[in-house]
Structure formats: C-alpha cells, structure tokens
Amino acid sequence: MRTWDLTEIADAIRACWAADTCSPDDLERAGWQADNPAWGHCDVTALLVHDLFGGELMVGEVWLAGEQQGFHWWNRLASGIELDLTRDQFRLGQTISAVRVVERPPGPTRYRWQEYLMLRERVLSRLGHLPEPA
C-alpha cells in the first residue's frame, strides 16, 4: 500500500472538485467557477478528510456584509490542528462565526451524498485506495 503526504492528498482532492460536486445551493447562488474550485465543496471535502484522518468535524456560519451566506465545514485533527482545504474559496471578505464541533451525519446525508460519493471516487482513482467512510 502506497504512503502519501498531506500535500499529495490535498492536491488530489483539489484536482477532483468540479461543478457536479459543488453544493447545489452554492451553484445556484454564485455558480461554480474553475478559478475558484473550492467554492461549494467544504462539506464533502471535510467528510473525505474525516474518512482519512478522523478527528472532529467543524462548522461555522459564513457572513458577508451583515448577511448570513450559509455554513462552512472543515476538520480538527486529533492533534488539535485545524485543517481547512476549502478556506480559500472566500475571496470577498467573508467571516466565519458561531464555530462548533458537529457529529458526522450518518450514511447518506440529505442531498450531498451523491456529490460526496463522486468526489470520493475521483480521489480514490488518483490515490489508489481510501479507507471506508466512517
């Protein structure tokens, strides 16, 4: 079994983001663009990172100009280090508040299960293997 470093894993995940794995809410609101590939991918990316490293899932409210824009997901590893592979999607001065730890949604999660599976399969094809989802 091959060993990867974090950069290889992050690069593989980032290379697999596309309009069809973007959150439908974010796709409708602003549209996914190739020049901002992280847009609308925080939840499925955080779940995939959780598959690989465990730890905790973090979520916070996204605010821009006094209006809530949605939610943002990322990971806190067992070491306490927070890992956010999609933070760079926020280019307009958005802020994250009301941060909390959340339990991983069990099994298929509402409308994002198919996007999660597509992203997972693409990353799997790049890396060669992944652990089963938690």
N, C-alpha and C positions, 0 to 999 in steps of 0.2 A: 504494500500500500504506500502510495506517494505521500510525502510530507510537504505542506505548503507553509509559506509565511503569510502574515496578515496582509501585506501588500498584494500578494497574488490573489488572495481571497477577495479583497476589496475590489481589485481590478476586474476580476471575473464577474462579480455581482454588478458592478457599474456598467460593464460591457453588455449586460443582458437586459438592462432597462429599456423599455420601448413603450409606445403609445398603448399597446394592448395589455401591458402590465401596470399601467398608471391607474390610480384611483378614478373611477368614473366621475365622482364629484369634482375632482381637480381637472379632469379632462374637459368637463363641461364648462367649468368656471374660467379657466385660462388657457386650456389646451396644452398638451404636452409638446415640447419643442426639443429637437435634438441638441440645441445649445444649452439646455438645462435639463439633462436626462434624469436627475434625481427627483424632479417635480412629480409629486403624487405617488412616490414609491416608499415612503417612510415605514408604513405599517408592514408591508410584505417583506421589506428588507430587514426590519427589526426581527420579524419571525424567523427569517432564514438565518440571521446571525445567532439568534437564540438556539436554533437547531444545532449550530456548530459549536457554540461556546457556553450555552446555558446562561446562568446569571438571571438578571431581572429585566423585565420589560418596563420602560419608562414612557410616560405620555404627558404631554402638556398642551395647553391651549395656545394657538397661534393668533397673534393680534397684529393688526396694521391700522394705523391712524384711528385708534379707538374702537375698532370694529373687530369682533372675533371672526377669523378666517377659517377656522377648523381646528384640527388637532395634529400634533406631531409626535411620532414614536421614535425611540432609539433604545439602546441597550446599556445596562450597567453590568459589567462582568463581575465574576466572583471576587476579583482583586479590588473592586471598588472603582475601577477605571470606567468612565462612561465612553461608549463608542457610538458615534453617530455618523453613519456613512452617507446620510442624505441631508445633512445640515446646510450644505452649500446651495440647496435649492432656493433658500431665502435670500433674495437679492434686492428687495425693496425696503429693507429696514424692519422686517417683521420681528416681533419679540415673542418669546415663549414664556408663559407663566402658568401658575397652578400645576406645577410639576408633581407627579405622583407615580408610584410603582403600581402596576396592574398585573393581574393574573393573566396567563396566556389563555386566549379563548380556546375552548376545547373543539377539536375536529374542525369541520368546515365552518368558517366564520362569515356569516351573512353573505354579502355579495363579493367578498375579496378572495374566497377560496380558490376560484379558478385562476385568478391573477397570480396568487401565491404559488400554485402548482406549476403554472407556466414559467415563472421566474426560477423556481427551484429546478425544474427540468433543464432549463438553459444553463444554469450554473453547474449542474451535475454534468452536462455534456462537456463543459470547459474543464472542470476539475477532475472528472473521472469517477468520483464517488462522493456521497454525502451521508451523514448519519440519518436515520429515520427521524421524522418530525417528533418533537417532544409531546 
